[in-house]
Amino acid sequence: MRKINKASLKNNPYAKQLTLYVVDKTPLQVFESTPKEIAKAIRGLAKNQLQKSPKKDKWSIAQIVAHLTDGEIVLSYRFRKVISEPGSKIEFYNQNKWSKNLHYEKADCKKKLALFTAIRKENVELLKSLSSKEWKRFGMHSERGKETIEKMLLLYAGHDMNHLKQIESIKSLFSR
């Protein structure tokens, strides 16, 4: 996978920020390694630590993992939709409404991580099976415009790195 054209990100600060997390990394390797990195980061934490929010209106580790899991379900569908039906619409979803209405605050972190890991493994296998032409297939995101499979992977790899940093930050509060 080649590096993304940074000019295509200039009008989207969020997308640009996510790509900065993977600027010197291979997005597919980041994407593939994330479940193991999360498992390593949360190893040894008690349920109450996983559920503890660092601040009011900030997600706990369990909520972050629940978010990543639901995001992976969405991404799995998006990959398959764009690969099978190039040019398709890619709908935005409101992560805060999902968190509230799907009760992320009650999430069983270890169960969510197991589901995330299984779906991620399937997505990695799918991506590894694509031809170079298939990597260029795209959908039209309702907020970000044209997104190729390649760009979706880059954004999600950056998204993974962002949340791994948040998990590590929250975890560091427990060792104070």
Steps between C-alpha positions, in 0.01 A plus 500: 500500500642838403490814714186710477489831318505750788342768281178296506487544879551876526128576531444240770700570819376182673613277213830687483556450874433127473751463216769665712484203737611265221730724297805275557310173526345248264123543543419133445755396764352749749150379413599135545689551826243715683305218671823360650612848604169563678515159670854577617396846623207375709664183632482495879242779533201429722144542375455819704814646339375414152166665581643813667467819299802731532271810507137588468393464135813300412488134406638223717723230351195270475308770312793552262516127429121488447535792258782328312290184476196678358728700271646174372151365426425819304836487320450134413174589326658803330791297362266238359256756360773699323681192368176350369326822393763765417374856526248412775394740773687471829279631777630692801405369843485700822742330742362688801145385432624144451691519829198630689230286339704180486606546865874496454533590869382145582720327242686185594842604376641150457196377303510810280872450440441138398235609249722785373790256456290249304351760265836672453659168405236450229553854373877452483454178303264680262745786447792264440296327228442819297670575171665839452201601286255404777688721751404798280127430519322780680182610669363847560507584870217730605746736674845432357419436134683242289672228703689212348553174689858619540392829659248328729778273627730795558233688697410197711867422572536858624175464694644187664819684599299789643298268722802295603659824622181581692499154659864539606425844639208373706704201617777732621250660742480172690872489574507840669 
